């Protein structure tokens, strides 16, 4: 019996020694590393329509390198997406085709942090492959009878396009007359830039002003380049939505998008750096 008791005491001592931290170690050194599941997040990204293809590629790359993160992407006009966030739509990240819409969320205290610039773009004129109106110059947009497809007033592409029209008017030497004739040629106002491209591609209009990246992505339109003196830069900005349940994960994706890997993907779709 004494022998059994001695053996039992010896086993307890051995187990106690095995469970004790080594000399100099703290209890935090023994804390298990977080598992992938504890770092997981399902993020909803609201992105401008002009980002659709690029963000799909970015999503695939990011998810492959971050197995705990899943992205759900919804695209539309930046103005429409901003309004949905203001109305309480669940979103973790907002990627806009301008800086004004995300800044609206910042000003309303609906964003976590400042606007992050992540891409640039330029504009171009597009026509259907058959080019029925024989548009060969951007100045033709003000020629009588040319049917122009445009976007709604709140859509960022419209702000940029209006500046292009003002620049073209100056080049034409008749600012007021050119702008008025262009406006008279607008036959429809679409919800977003993707819809402008689609209508022109279908021949429902003779021309439209869109982002260079949208023209590049479509194989069903032909471009009529804008002169450098008339073109304008488009700057894309993003913010993390303050109501997000995954703030850290949303910030991590936005940081990745502004970093080397994200920028390389955006560049492959024709987007420009912001600096």
C-alpha positions as CSV (number, residue, x, y, z in Angstrom):
1,X,0.0,0.0,0.0
2,X,2.9,2.4,0.9
3,X,4.4,1.6,-2.5
4,X,1.2,2.4,-4.3
5,X,0.9,5.7,-2.4
6,X,4.4,6.7,-3.3
7,X,3.8,5.9,-6.9
8,X,0.7,8.1,-6.9
9,X,2.5,11.0,-5.3
10,X,5.2,10.7,-7.9
11,X,2.7,10.8,-10.8
12,X,1.0,13.9,-9.4
13,X,4.4,15.7,-9.1
14,X,5.3,14.8,-12.7
15,X,2.0,16.1,-14.1
16,X,2.3,19.3,-12.1
17,X,5.7,19.9,-13.5
18,X,4.5,19.2,-17.0
19,X,1.7,21.8,-16.7
20,X,3.9,24.5,-15.1
21,X,5.2,27.2,-17.4
22,X,9.0,27.1,-18.0
23,X,11.2,29.6,-16.1
24,X,10.7,33.1,-17.5
25,X,7.5,32.3,-19.3
26,X,4.3,34.3,-18.7
27,X,0.8,33.1,-18.8
28,X,0.2,35.0,-22.0
29,X,2.9,32.9,-23.7
30,X,0.7,29.9,-23.2
31,X,-2.5,31.4,-24.6
32,X,-3.6,29.5,-27.6
33,X,-3.3,31.3,-31.0
34,X,-6.7,32.4,-32.4
35,X,-8.1,29.9,-34.8
36,X,-9.1,30.8,-38.4
37,X,-12.7,30.5,-37.4
38,X,-12.3,33.2,-34.7
39,X,-10.9,35.5,-37.2
40,X,-13.6,34.9,-39.8
41,X,-15.9,37.5,-41.1
42,X,-18.6,37.8,-43.7
43,X,-18.3,41.3,-45.3
44,X,-20.9,43.0,-47.4
45,X,-19.2,45.4,-49.9
46,X,-21.3,48.1,-51.7
47,X,-19.3,49.1,-54.8
48,X,-19.8,51.5,-57.7
49,X,-21.1,49.8,-60.9
50,X,-17.9,50.7,-62.8
51,X,-16.0,48.5,-60.3
52,X,-18.0,45.4,-60.9
53,X,-15.4,43.3,-62.8
54,X,-12.4,44.6,-60.9
55,X,-14.0,44.0,-57.5
56,X,-15.0,40.5,-58.5
57,X,-11.3,39.7,-59.3
58,X,-10.2,41.4,-56.0
59,X,-12.8,39.4,-54.1
60,X,-11.4,36.1,-55.5
61,X,-7.8,37.0,-54.7
62,X,-8.6,38.3,-51.2
63,X,-10.7,35.3,-50.2
64,X,-8.0,33.0,-51.5
65,X,-5.4,34.6,-49.3
66,X,-7.7,35.1,-46.3
67,X,-9.7,31.8,-45.9
68,X,-11.6,33.1,-42.9
69,X,-13.1,36.0,-44.8
70,X,-16.1,35.9,-47.2
71,X,-17.1,38.9,-49.3
72,X,-20.5,39.6,-50.7
73,X,-20.5,42.4,-53.3
74,X,-23.4,44.5,-54.4
75,X,-22.9,47.1,-57.3
76,X,-25.0,50.1,-58.3
77,X,-24.7,53.8,-58.7
78,X,-22.5,55.3,-56.0
79,X,-25.3,57.7,-55.1
80,X,-27.9,54.9,-54.8
81,X,-25.6,52.9,-52.6
82,X,-24.8,55.8,-50.3
83,X,-28.5,56.5,-49.9
84,X,-29.1,52.8,-49.0
85,X,-26.5,53.0,-46.3
86,X,-28.0,56.2,-44.9
87,X,-31.3,54.4,-44.8
88,X,-29.8,51.6,-42.7
89,X,-29.0,48.9,-45.3
90,X,-26.5,46.4,-43.9
91,X,-23.0,47.1,-45.4
92,X,-19.5,46.8,-44.1
93,X,-17.6,48.8,-46.8
94,X,-18.6,51.4,-49.4
95,X,-16.4,51.8,-52.5
96,X,-17.5,54.8,-54.5
97,X,-16.7,56.2,-58.0
98,X,-16.2,59.6,-56.4
99,X,-15.2,61.0,-53.0
100,X,-18.3,63.1,-52.4
101,X,-20.6,60.2,-51.6
102,X,-18.3,58.5,-49.0
103,X,-17.6,61.9,-47.6
104,X,-21.3,62.3,-47.0
105,X,-21.2,59.3,-44.8
106,X,-18.2,60.7,-42.9
107,X,-20.0,64.0,-42.4
108,X,-23.1,62.1,-41.1
109,X,-21.0,60.1,-38.7
110,X,-21.9,56.9,-40.5
111,X,-18.3,56.0,-41.4
112,X,-15.5,54.6,-39.3
113,X,-12.6,56.8,-40.3
114,X,-11.7,59.1,-43.2
115,X,-12.2,58.5,-46.9
116,X,-9.5,56.3,-48.4
117,X,-8.6,57.0,-52.1
118,X,-8.0,53.7,-53.9
119,X,-8.4,54.2,-57.7
120,X,-8.4,56.7,-60.5
121,X,-10.1,56.8,-63.9
122,X,-10.5,58.8,-67.0
123,X,-13.5,59.3,-69.4
124,X,-14.1,58.5,-73.0
125,X,-16.9,58.6,-75.6
126,X,-18.5,55.3,-76.7
127,X,-20.6,54.5,-79.8
128,X,-22.2,51.3,-81.1
129,X,-20.0,49.2,-83.3
130,X,-21.9,50.3,-86.4
131,X,-21.7,53.9,-85.4
132,X,-24.9,54.9,-87.2
133,X,-24.6,58.6,-86.3
134,X,-21.0,58.7,-87.7
135,X,-19.7,60.1,-84.4
136,X,-15.9,60.6,-85.1
137,X,-15.2,63.4,-82.7
138,X,-16.4,64.3,-79.2
139,X,-17.6,67.6,-80.7
140,X,-20.2,65.5,-82.6
141,X,-22.0,65.0,-79.3
142,X,-23.6,68.4,-79.8
143,X,-24.5,67.8,-83.5
144,X,-28.2,68.0,-84.1
145,X,-29.8,64.5,-84.3
146,X,-27.2,62.6,-82.3
147,X,-28.9,60.6,-79.5
148,X,-26.9,60.7,-76.3
149,X,-27.3,58.2,-73.5
150,X,-26.4,59.7,-70.1
151,X,-26.9,58.9,-66.4
152,X,-29.0,60.5,-63.7
153,X,-28.0,63.8,-62.1
154,X,-26.9,62.1,-58.8
155,X,-24.7,59.5,-60.5
156,X,-20.9,60.4,-60.3
157,X,-20.3,59.8,-64.0
158,X,-22.7,62.7,-64.7
159,X,-20.7,65.2,-62.7
160,X,-17.6,64.1,-64.5
161,X,-19.3,64.1,-67.9
162,X,-20.7,67.6,-67.3
163,X,-17.2,68.9,-66.7
164,X,-16.0,67.2,-69.9
165,X,-18.9,68.9,-71.8
166,X,-17.8,72.3,-70.4
167,X,-14.3,71.6,-71.5
168,X,-15.4,70.6,-74.9
169,X,-17.5,73.7,-75.2
170,X,-14.4,75.9,-74.4
171,X,-12.5,74.0,-77.1
172,X,-15.3,74.6,-79.5
173,X,-15.3,78.3,-78.8
174,X,-19.0,78.5,-78.0
175,X,-19.5,77.4,-74.3
176,X,-23.2,78.2,-73.8
177,X,-24.3,77.0,-77.3
178,X,-22.4,73.7,-77.2
179,X,-23.6,72.8,-73.7
180,X,-27.2,73.5,-74.6
181,X,-27.0,71.5,-77.9
182,X,-25.5,68.6,-76.0
183,X,-28.2,68.7,-73.3
184,X,-30.9,68.7,-76.1
185,X,-29.4,65.5,-77.5
186,X,-29.7,63.5,-74.2
187,X,-32.6,61.0,-74.8
188,X,-32.4,59.0,-71.6
189,X,-31.0,59.1,-68.1
190,X,-29.8,55.8,-66.7
191,X,-29.4,54.6,-63.1
192,X,-25.7,53.9,-63.4
193,X,-22.8,53.9,-65.9
194,X,-23.1,50.2,-66.6
195,X,-26.6,50.9,-67.9
196,X,-25.3,53.7,-70.2
197,X,-22.8,51.2,-71.7
198,X,-25.5,48.6,-72.2
199,X,-27.9,51.0,-74.0
200,X,-25.3,52.3,-76.3
201,X,-24.1,48.7,-77.1
202,X,-27.7,47.8,-78.0
203,X,-27.9,50.8,-80.4
204,X,-30.6,52.5,-78.3
205,X,-28.4,55.6,-78.5
206,X,-25.7,57.0,-80.7
207,X,-23.1,57.8,-78.0
208,X,-22.4,58.3,-74.3
209,X,-19.7,59.5,-72.0
210,X,-18.4,56.7,-69.7
211,X,-15.3,55.7,-67.8
212,X,-12.4,54.3,-69.8
213,X,-12.5,51.1,-67.7
214,X,-16.2,50.5,-68.7
215,X,-15.4,51.0,-72.4
216,X,-12.4,48.6,-72.0
217,X,-14.6,45.9,-70.3
218,X,-17.2,46.0,-73.1
219,X,-16.6,44.3,-76.4
220,X,-19.8,45.7,-77.8
221,X,-18.8,49.4,-78.0
222,X,-16.2,51.5,-79.9
223,X,-14.4,54.4,-78.3
224,X,-13.9,57.9,-79.5
225,X,-11.1,59.3,-77.3
226,X,-11.4,62.6,-75.6
227,X,-8.6,65.2,-76.1
228,X,-6.4,65.5,-73.0
229,X,-7.5,69.1,-72.7
230,X,-11.1,68.0,-72.3
231,X,-10.7,64.9,-70.2
232,X,-11.1,64.9,-66.4
233,X,-9.8,62.6,-63.7
234,X,-12.2,60.5,-61.7
235,X,-11.1,59.7,-58.1
236,X,-12.6,56.7,-56.3
237,X,-12.9,56.7,-52.5
238,X,-13.9,54.1,-49.9
239,X,-15.0,54.1,-46.3
240,X,-15.8,51.5,-43.7
241,X,-19.4,51.7,-42.5
242,X,-19.5,52.6,-38.8
243,X,-22.4,50.1,-38.2
244,X,-20.4,47.2,-39.4
245,X,-20.1,44.3,-37.0
246,X,-16.6,43.5,-38.5
247,X,-14.8,46.8,-38.4
248,X,-11.3,45.3,-38.2
249,X,-11.9,43.0,-41.1
250,X,-13.5,45.7,-43.2
251,X,-10.5,48.0,-42.6
252,X,-8.1,45.2,-43.4
253,X,-9.8,44.7,-46.8
254,X,-9.8,48.4,-47.6
255,X,-6.1,48.6,-46.6
256,X,-5.3,45.6,-48.9
257,X,-7.2,47.3,-51.8
258,X,-5.0,50.4,-51.4
259,X,-1.9,48.3,-51.1
260,X,0.3,46.6,-53.8
261,X,-1.8,43.5,-54.3
262,X,-5.1,45.4,-54.6
263,X,-3.6,48.1,-56.8
264,X,-2.2,45.5,-59.2
265,X,-5.6,44.0,-59.7
266,X,-7.3,47.4,-60.3
267,X,-4.5,48.4,-62.7
268,X,-5.1,45.2,-64.7
269,X,-8.7,46.5,-65.4
270,X,-7.4,49.9,-66.5
271,X,-7.8,51.8,-63.3
272,X,-5.2,54.4,-62.4
273,X,-3.3,55.1,-59.2
274,X,-4.6,58.0,-57.1
275,X,-1.2,59.8,-56.9
